[in-house]
Amino acid sequence: MGHHNVNTTLRGALVLSIAAFIAKVLSAVYRVPFQNLVGNTGFYVYQQVYPLYGIGMTFALSGLPVFISKLIADAPDRSSQQWVARQIYRWTWGLALVIFVGLQLGAPWLARGMGDPQLTPLIRMVAWMFLLMPDLSVNRGVHQGQFQMLPTARSQVVEQTVRVIVILTVAVLATQHGWSDYRMGAWAMSSGAIAAVAAWLVLPRWREPLAGPVTPVPHVGRRLLIEGGTLCLLTAMMVLLQLVDSFTVKNGLVAGGLSDLAAKNLKGVYDRAQPLVQLGLVVAVAFATSLLPALTAALNRGRLREFKRLTTTMMRIALVIAAAATAGLISLMPWVDRLLFGNAQGAWMLAVYMLSIILATLIQTYNSVLQSRDQYRLTVVALLSGLAVKAAANHWAVANFGGLGASALTVLSLGVTALIIWFGSAATLRSGIWTWPFVGKLLGCLVVMTVGVRGLVRWFQWAWPAVYTSRLAIGAALIVVIGIGGCLFLVMALSCRLLTVREWLTLPHAAPVLRFWQKISQHGGK
């Protein structure tokens, strides 16, 4: 790859990363006002079917475009790129039609499997977005393969913005006009197709006449199913776990003795974990994978020592940020639950679920390292193993332990996935990333932060009783506690040299913080 293409790729990766960050934040944040408007049961109705949309979104937004862009970038000339795009377009149209027809005809069966036949119209509504999948995935993939990242980035942000606007508008209308939860859910699910149309409208078309001889790429269909399917599977990890929950949590709660209505309500409470986990993942993975372009460039240039150093930095930063976010959310869960959703129902269940932030962050970050080396099989085996654990035991865990059992099974399945990936990868790739001094220092920082945060929470509850009843008071207290807790963690991390100076400097705006800390340390030593 030439110097110009390397620079173009790095700039393009930055543009796509920013767009993906904005899209994911939008996708996480809207669930809070949506749940406040429609309540636990309305949220349950939406979340039961959401994983089907989430799988389609990974096809069109990230999984297939990345695979297509690789094929396009490898094609020797413009005509060959167009030929590849046409072949993939035909295959994806066939796949989209199969999924569309399958969801339309199989919607009653899927709804009964979820324990709620009234979900049938919602599943059929989701199916329509798959008809836009071929155009979106191929257009995005072609532009990315030609190092034009802005069209994909623009379409990502437009798609999520339109979708959020439609969903929240539907929620407001449903509340004002007294719609049933299922009517509201069906209209909310229409947001997927409407947003896909909006994204399609802002994407430039890829079709051009073949202007010269073509060099065919062999086995396009097989590679699409195997390599493209693998990428989609990896990208949809958390959504697939949610899909298992859709078929097992509500049914398990009923089997455990709850009424149908109570089970729907508790499933809606359990689903509060999704936006919290998604935000934690977005922040941790965004910081860690900001180094991914440099990692790929080091590998392409044969700089293996630099590749290993960057891998170590990515994994350590990912763990530090994810662990701090997890510990903070668990420590503050009753307050966070009450602030965002109006009450502290299910706080323990949600607190356990937060542990998945650490595991999912490490899986996604380490998978990025493996993908840069074109290694996919291990992650697929690991992910399928984790899903098998979740699918096999989730109904039993929920029937016996309620929502807490579902949370624990999510964490367990991610733990299985992480262990298989870690111990199945080459020893040279993982050696030296975790050391006992590093782990010990991290645990020490987390303990100090957690003790400080819990102490502040108890003090606020004693000094300001309004935090028990007022969401405004909780919000004000949380700002103070989060600020102090974050400073405690940062001071401890700097004091014990949790990260090296080089590792600190990979984080945004770290240089002035390090200079300020150095001045304080020098002044304190005098």
TORNULO-299329 format. One line per 8 residues: their letters; for each residue x, y, z of C-alpha. Coordinates in pm, 1 decimal, decimal comma. Layout:
N
a	X/Y/Z  ...
This chain:
526
mghhnvnt	0,0/0,0/0,0  143,1/336,6/-100,0  208,8/623,8/138,5  -86,8/820,5/-2,6  -324,1/527,1/41,7  -200,4/465,9/397,0  -267,8/828,3/492,7  -605,3/820,6/316,6
tlrgalvl	-696,1/500,1/498,6  -597,7/644,5/836,9  -800,6/962,2/778,5  -1093,5/756,4/652,1  -1079,6/526,5/952,8  -1095,1/832,4/1180,0  -1401,5/967,1/995,0  -1576,6/629,4/1016,9
siaafiak	-1485,7/592,2/1384,8  -1635,7/932,4/1469,8  -1951,7/854,3/1271,6  -1984,4/512,2/1434,5  -1936,2/668,9/1779,3  -2212,2/926,1/1714,1  -2445,7/658,2/1576,2  -2389,8/425,2/1871,6
vlsavyrv	-2439,1/699,9/2127,2  -2767,3/795,3/1959,5  -2870,1/430,8/1952,9  -2806,7/397,5/2326,9  -2935,0/731,0/2456,4  -3280,3/732,7/2292,7  -3387,0/426,4/2494,2  -3398,4/628,8/2816,7
pfqnlvgn	-3666,2/883,0/2712,0  -3840,7/608,8/2515,2  -3873,4/388,7/2825,3  -3987,6/686,4/3031,5  -4264,9/752,5/2779,5  -4391,0/398,2/2717,9  -4318,0/230,1/3053,5  -4177,0/-112,7/3134,4
tgfyvyqq	-4428,2/-314,3/2933,0  -4398,1/-90,1/2628,7  -4020,4/-114,9/2654,3  -4051,8/-494,8/2676,9  -4259,7/-501,8/2356,1  -3997,9/-299,6/2168,9  -3694,6/-481,9/2309,2  -3835,9/-827,5/2235,0
vyplygig	-3817,1/-761,4/1860,8  -3525,1/-516,6/1857,3  -3256,5/-788,7/1819,6  -3399,1/-879,3/1476,2  -3350,8/-517,7/1369,5  -3006,8/-511,2/1532,2  -2893,6/-810,4/1326,9  -3010,2/-642,9/1005,5
mtfalsgl	-2834,1/-321,8/1104,6  -2503,0/-503,2/1151,2  -2545,0/-654,6/805,2  -2600,8/-319,1/637,0  -2394,5/-89,9/858,1  -2074,8/-265,1/954,4  -2039,5/-637,8/884,6  -2105,4/-663,2/510,1
pvfiskli	-1962,7/-319,4/412,0  -1628,1/-407,0/572,9  -1611,3/-737,3/383,1  -1723,0/-575,8/55,8  -1468,2/-294,7/94,7  -1188,0/-552,5/119,9  -1296,3/-720,0/-204,5  -1327,4/-383,6/-379,0
adapdrss	-986,9/-263,5/-253,8  -824,4/-585,4/-379,5  -972,7/-555,1/-730,8  -705,6/-440,2/-979,7  -905,6/-172,5/-1165,4  -1233,5/20,4/-1174,5  -1412,3/-221,4/-1409,5  -1319,7/-517,2/-1190,7
qqwvarqi	-1447,9/-329,2/-885,3  -1779,7/-273,7/-1059,4  -1795,4/-640,7/-1156,0  -1735,6/-745,4/-794,0  -2001,2/-500,6/-671,4  -2257,5/-639,4/-919,5  -2188,8/-997,0/-812,9  -2222,8/-914,2/-442,9
yrwtwgla	-2535,2/-710,3/-510,6  -2704,1/-1014,5/-666,6  -2604,1/-1238,2/-377,4  -2714,9/-989,3/-110,1  -3047,3/-941,0/-286,4  -3101,9/-1316,3/-273,6  -3011,2/-1319,6/95,5  -3236,2/-1019,3/168,3
lvifvglq	-3535,3/-1179,9/-4,7  -3487,9/-1504,4/187,5  -3475,3/-1317,7/520,1  -3771,3/-1094,9/425,1  -3993,4/-1386,1/322,6  -3877,2/-1591,5/620,4  -3968,8/-1316,9/866,5  -4302,7/-1243,8/699,0
lgapwlar	-4410,2/-1609,0/692,7  -4236,9/-1713,8/1012,9  -4345,3/-1414,0/1223,8  -4628,9/-1603,3/1402,3  -4395,0/-1891,5/1487,0  -4121,4/-1654,8/1612,3  -4373,0/-1459,1/1820,3  -4502,6/-1778,9/1981,0
gmgdpqlt	-4143,2/-1880,8/2050,6  -4100,0/-1550,1/2235,5  -4411,4/-1634,4/2436,8  -4618,9/-1349,3/2295,8  -4822,0/-1399,6/1971,8  -4910,0/-1028,7/1971,7  -4553,0/-955,1/1859,9  -4628,7/-1091,9/1510,8
plirmvaw	-4698,3/-748,5/1346,3  -4376,7/-606,0/1492,7  -4166,3/-886,8/1345,8  -4328,6/-837,7/1005,4  -4259,6/-464,2/1026,6  -3889,6/-525,2/1095,7  -3866,0/-744,2/785,0  -3907,5/-448,1/548,5
mfllmpdl	-3571,0/-294,8/636,9  -3392,7/-602,3/496,9  -3506,4/-504,0/146,3  -3281,4/-196,8/174,6  -2985,5/-404,6/295,1  -2836,4/-482,8/-51,3  -2822,4/-118,2/-161,9  -2692,9/8,6/170,7
svnrgvhq	-2426,9/-256,7/226,9  -2294,5/-259,0/-131,4  -2292,8/120,4/-166,1  -2111,2/160,8/164,4  -1868,9/-119,0/84,7  -1783,0/21,3/-260,5  -1713,6/370,2/-125,5  -1503,0/234,0/161,1
gqfqmlpt	-1312,2/8,8/-78,7  -1229,4/317,2/-286,9  -1112,2/502,7/30,2  -1416,3/733,8/26,7  -1536,4/713,1/386,2  -1749,4/1026,8/405,8  -2055,3/881,1/222,0  -2068,9/586,4/463,4
arsqvveq	-2014,4/810,1/765,5  -2286,4/1052,2/655,6  -2535,4/772,0/591,5  -2465,1/616,9/934,1  -2540,5/938,0/1121,3  -2846,8/1017,2/906,4  -2985,0/665,1/953,9  -2959,6/668,9/1331,1
tvrvivil	-3080,9/1028,8/1364,2  -3393,2/963,4/1155,4  -3459,7/639,0/1340,1  -3437,5/802,7/1683,1  -3665,8/1088,1/1574,7  -3927,8/843,6/1442,8  -3916,4/625,3/1756,0  -3949,6/914,6/2001,1
tvavlatq	-4226,1/1074,2/1791,0  -4416,4/745,4/1795,4  -4369,9/718,6/2173,4  -4508,9/1069,5/2225,8  -4808,2/1003,6/1997,4  -4875,9/668,9/2164,2  -4873,4/833,7/2507,2  -5099,1/1121,7/2400,6
hgwsdyrm	-5353,4/907,2/2214,4  -5356,2/601,0/2437,8  -5228,9/348,0/2184,7  -5178,6/-8,2/2294,6  -4820,2/-115,3/2360,9  -4827,2/-341,2/2054,7  -4956,4/-72,1/1820,5  -4687,2/159,3/1954,3
gawamssg	-4426,4/-112,9/1906,8  -4524,4/-180,2/1546,3  -4497,4/187,2/1454,6  -4169,2/218,9/1645,0  -4030,8/-76,2/1447,6  -4120,8/101,1/1123,9  -3833,6/336,6/1211,7  -3587,5/76,9/1080,0
aiaavaaw	-3724,5/84,8/725,5  -3780,7/462,1/726,9  -3425,8/527,3/849,1  -3285,7/286,4/589,9  -3462,1/481,3/313,5  -3314,4/806,0/450,3  -2966,2/652,8/453,0  -3014,9/524,7/98,3
lvlprwre	-3115,5/872,3/-22,6  -2791,4/1033,1/100,4  -2563,4/759,4/-38,4  -2418,7/819,5/-387,4  -2495,1/530,7/-626,3  -2212,4/293,4/-711,3  -2335,4/171,9/-1050,2  -2113,3/255,9/-1348,4
plagpvtp	-2084,4/90,6/-1692,2  -1803,7/-162,4/-1728,4  -1545,8/38,8/-1922,2  -1279,1/-223,1/-1983,1  -1163,8/-581,6/-1935,4  -1263,6/-745,0/-1608,8  -1057,6/-965,6/-1377,8  -1319,8/-1188,4/-1206,3
vphvgrrl	-1284,8/-1262,8/-836,6  -1342,9/-1635,3/-771,8  -1594,2/-1774,2/-521,2  -1763,4/-1440,4/-443,7  -2080,0/-1607,9/-313,8  -1896,4/-1852,1/-90,9  -1672,6/-1579,0/48,7  -1977,0/-1359,2/111,1
lieggtlc	-2143,8/-1631,6/316,9  -1831,0/-1741,8/505,6  -1613,5/-1430,2/546,4  -1895,4/-1175,0/533,5  -2115,1/-1387,3/757,6  -1829,7/-1422,4/1004,9  -1781,5/-1046,0/1025,0  -2155,3/-994,7/1076,6
lltammvl	-2162,4/-1258,9/1350,2  -1875,5/-1094,9/1537,3  -2024,1/-747,2/1505,7  -2363,7/-865,0/1634,8  -2230,6/-1037,0/1949,2  -2435,8/-843,9/2206,2  -2744,5/-838,3/1982,1  -2734,5/-1218,0/1950,0
lqlvdsft	-2727,5/-1250,8/2329,1  -3029,2/-1020,6/2343,0  -3203,2/-1243,1/2087,4  -3155,6/-1542,8/2316,6  -3307,5/-1333,6/2597,3  -3609,9/-1256,2/2376,9  -3689,1/-1626,4/2352,2  -3604,3/-1727,8/2709,5
vknglvag	-3640,6/-1449,9/2968,9  -4013,8/-1381,6/2951,5  -4091,0/-1752,0/2909,1  -3856,3/-1838,0/3196,0  -4019,1/-1583,7/3425,5  -4362,5/-1732,1/3353,4  -4224,0/-2082,7/3414,7  -4086,3/-1952,6/3745,6
glsdlaak	-4435,5/-1856,7/3862,9  -4492,4/-1497,2/3749,3  -4809,5/-1395,9/3570,3  -4786,0/-1306,5/3202,9  -4821,7/-933,2/3274,8  -4569,6/-938,6/3560,7  -4320,2/-1126,0/3340,2  -4354,2/-864,2/3065,6
nlkgvydr	-4301,0/-586,7/3319,1  -3989,5/-749,6/3466,8  -3845,8/-821,1/3121,4  -3887,2/-447,8/3051,2  -3691,6/-372,7/3369,4  -3421,9/-623,2/3269,8  -3387,6/-451,4/2930,9  -3287,3/-126,9/3104,8
aqplvqlg	-2936,9/-272,8/3108,8  -2900,2/-242,5/2730,5  -2843,1/136,1/2699,2  -2610,0/136,9/3000,7  -2396,2/-145,4/2864,3  -2397,8/4,9/2515,8  -2272,4/340,5/2642,2  -1999,9/172,1/2846,2
lvvavafa	-1893,1/-30,4/2544,1  -1896,1/270,4/2311,3  -1663,3/473,3/2532,9  -1420,2/192,8/2617,1  -1399,4/43,9/2267,8  -1375,7/388,5/2102,3  -1071,8/484,9/2310,2  -902,6/149,8/2265,6
tsllpalt	-965,9/98,9/1893,1  -853,9/454,0/1810,3  -515,9/282,2/1781,5  -643,4/26,0/1529,0  -531,9/216,0/1212,7  -180,4/245,9/1355,6  -191,7/-122,9/1444,4  -285,6/-217,8/1087,0
aalnrgrl	-20,5/13,1/942,0  247,6/-141,8/1165,9  148,6/-490,4/1051,2  145,7/-388,6/683,1  496,0/-243,8/718,0  627,8/-554,0/894,8  697,4/-375,1/1224,1  607,8/-666,6/1451,5
refkrltt	751,2/-515,6/1771,4  544,4/-200,4/1720,1  238,7/-419,5/1644,7  285,6/-605,0/1974,9  335,8/-282,2/2169,5  20,4/-128,8/2023,3  -173,6/-448,6/2096,4  -65,5/-433,4/2460,1
tmmrialv	-159,9/-65,3/2481,2  -503,5/-126,2/2326,1  -585,1/-411,9/2559,8  -467,3/-231,5/2872,4  -653,4/90,0/2792,3  -965,7/-111,3/2709,3  -953,0/-293,1/3043,0  -878,9/19,8/3247,5
iaaaatag	-1165,2/223,4/3100,0  -1413,3/-65,7/3099,0  -1328,0/-165,9/3456,9  -1361,7/192,0/3583,8  -1696,1/235,1/3405,1  -1822,7/-98,4/3536,6  -1718,3/-33,2/3895,7  -1872,9/313,6/3881,1
lislmpwv	-2204,3/191,0/3739,8  -2229,8/-92,0/3993,0  -2149,5/143,1/4283,3  -2409,2/395,5/4167,8  -2667,5/157,2/4021,3  -2966,4/239,7/4247,5  -2916,8/609,9/4176,8  -2854,4/559,5/3804,3
drllfgna	-3161,5/336,6/3778,1  -3380,9/588,2/3960,0  -3246,5/888,7/3766,4  -3287,7/737,0/3421,1  -3594,8/518,3/3466,9  -3786,2/668,6/3759,3  -3731,8/393,7/4018,8  -3463,0/156,6/4144,9
qgawmlav	-3646,0/-161,5/4042,5  -3409,9/-443,1/3944,2  -3094,4/-262,1/4061,5  -2911,7/-584,9/4159,0  -3007,2/-752,6/3833,7  -2875,1/-455,1/3636,4  -2559,8/-431,2/3850,0  -2464,4/-790,5/3766,1
ymlsiila	-2531,5/-725,3/3397,3  -2282,1/-435,4/3405,7  -1997,4/-687,2/3441,7  -2054,2/-769,5/3076,1  -1903,2/-430,1/2986,0  -1555,6/-552,3/3082,3  -1581,7/-884,3/2900,4  -1749,4/-749,2/2586,5
tliqtyns	-1492,3/-467,3/2564,7  -1200,4/-708,2/2586,6  -1359,5/-943,3/2331,4  -1425,8/-665,8/2080,3  -1084,0/-505,2/2127,1  -889,4/-830,1/2099,7  -1104,2/-934,7/1804,4  -996,7/-612,0/1630,5
vlqsrdqy	-636,6/-725,9/1675,7  -716,3/-1069,8/1531,3  -908,0/-914,6/1239,1  -606,7/-700,7/1151,1  -423,8/-1033,2/1104,5  -718,3/-1181,0/906,1  -788,1/-1434,1/1183,1  -1159,8/-1499,2/1221,7
rltvvall	-1216,6/-1868,4/1291,9  -1113,9/-1862,8/1658,3  -1349,6/-1576,7/1742,5  -1639,8/-1746,6/1564,4  -1584,0/-2070,2/1757,1  -1558,8/-1874,4/2082,4  -1872,2/-1670,2/2013,4  -2078,5/-1973,1/1912,9
sglavkaa	-1963,1/-2151,0/2229,2  -2070,0/-1856,5/2443,8  -2406,9/-1838,0/2269,0  -2455,2/-2212,0/2320,1  -2401,8/-2169,4/2695,6  -2651,7/-1882,8/2706,3  -2912,3/-2064,8/2496,2  -2878,7/-2394,4/2685,6
anhwavan	-2902,7/-2258,8/3040,5  -3084,2/-1923,7/3022,9  -3442,7/-2054,5/3057,3  -3345,5/-2266,3/3358,9  -3152,9/-1978,1/3520,1  -3443,7/-1735,7/3475,5  -3703,4/-1984,5/3600,7  -3498,0/-2042,2/3917,2
fgglgasa	-3332,6/-1704,9/3980,6  -3539,0/-1454,3/3782,9  -3377,4/-1168,3/3593,9  -3064,4/-1207,6/3805,8  -3015,2/-1548,8/3645,9  -3037,6/-1399,0/3295,1  -2780,4/-1133,1/3386,1  -2544,5/-1394,4/3528,8
ltvlslgv	-2579,6/-1613,2/3217,1  -2493,6/-1318,3/2992,7  -2177,4/-1256,5/3194,0  -2095,8/-1629,3/3197,3  -2140,9/-1667,0/2820,8  -1916,7/-1366,6/2753,8  -1663,5/-1512,1/2996,1  -1659,5/-1839,8/2802,2
taliiwfg	-1613,8/-1648,3/2477,1  -1330,9/-1436,9/2618,7  -1144,2/-1735,9/2763,8  -1162,0/-1935,7/2440,1  -1037,1/-1639,2/2236,0  -757,2/-1563,6/2481,2  -620,0/-1912,0/2531,5  -684,1/-2015,1/2171,9
saatlrsg	-472,6/-1735,7/2024,4  -97,5/-1753,7/1973,3  105,4/-1727,9/2293,6  334,7/-1470,9/2131,4  36,9/-1243,3/2067,6  -95,0/-1245,5/2425,4  227,2/-1269,5/2624,1  314,4/-967,5/2834,8
iwtwpfvg	-23,2/-793,8/2802,0  -139,2/-874,4/3152,8  112,2/-882,0/3436,6  44,6/-932,3/3806,2  176,1/-582,9/3896,2  -60,3/-426,0/3641,3  -361,9/-628,2/3759,2  -282,4/-558,2/4124,0
kllgclvv	-251,5/-183,5/4062,9  -579,4/-179,0/3868,1  -762,7/-361,7/4147,0  -620,8/-117,8/4400,0  -742,0/181,8/4197,1  -1088,3/27,4/4164,0  -1113,9/-46,0/4537,0  -1018,2/310,0/4633,6
mtvgvrgl	-1262,6/457,6/4382,1  -1546,5/224,5/4486,1  -1497,9/290,1/4858,2  -1487,1/663,9/4794,1  -1798,6/657,6/4577,2  -1999,2/444,5/4822,7  -1892,5/672,2/5108,3  -2011,5/977,5/4917,3
vrwfqwaw	-2341,5/807,9/4834,6  -2405,6/732,3/5201,4  -2311,5/1087,5/5299,1  -2552,0/1236,8/5043,2  -2830,0/1005,6/5161,1  -2775,4/1125,7/5519,9  -2720,4/1495,8/5444,6  -2971,6/1539,9/5160,3
pavytsrl	-3278,5/1313,0/5195,1  -3416,2/1451,7/4867,1  -3195,8/1201,4/4680,4  -3447,9/933,6/4783,9  -3737,0/1102,3/4603,2  -3619,8/1367,8/4355,6  -3463,1/1276,8/4020,2  -3325,2/1631,2/3999,4
aigaaliv	-3149,2/1588,8/4334,8  -3010,6/1251,4/4226,0  -2881,0/1407,4/3903,9  -2703,7/1685,7/4091,7  -2555,8/1440,9/4341,7  -2441,9/1206,9/4064,4  -2251,2/1486,9/3891,3  -2057,9/1551,3/4211,7
vigiggcl	-1999,7/1185,1/4295,9  -1895,2/1086,5/3942,3  -1653,9/1381,1/3925,5  -1492,1/1296,3/4258,9  -1487,6/923,1/4182,6  -1323,7/982,6/3845,7  -1060,8/1207,3/4003,3  -993,3/945,9/4272,4
flvmalsc	-936,2/678,2/4009,2  -715,9/907,5/3798,9  -503,6/1015,9/4095,8  -456,2/656,2/4205,7  -372,1/545,0/3850,4  -112,8/820,1/3814,1  30,0/763,5/4161,2  87,6/392,1/4114,5
rlltvrew	190,7/431,1/3747,8  -83,6/201,8/3626,7  -1,2/287,9/3264,7  328,1/391,4/3109,3  374,8/748,8/2985,7  353,1/625,6/2627,5  24,3/448,1/2704,7  -119,8/756,8/2874,1
ltlphaap	-30,2/971,7/2573,4  -244,4/757,9/2340,7  -551,4/893,2/2522,7  -703,7/1226,1/2408,9  -587,0/1533,9/2605,3  -360,9/1321,8/2826,8  -48,8/1537,1/2774,2  -165,5/1843,8/2975,4
vlrfwqki	-292,7/1614,8/3253,2  46,8/1444,5/3274,6  228,5/1781,6/3279,6  0,3/1906,1/3557,3  54,1/1586,2/3756,8  429,7/1613,2/3712,8  426,0/1968,3/3851,2  220,1/1859,8/4152,3
sqhggk	449,5/1562,3/4215,0  762,4/1778,4/4195,2  611,1/2039,8/4425,2  501,5/1773,8/4673,6  849,0/1622,0/4677,7  1014,8/1947,1/4786,5
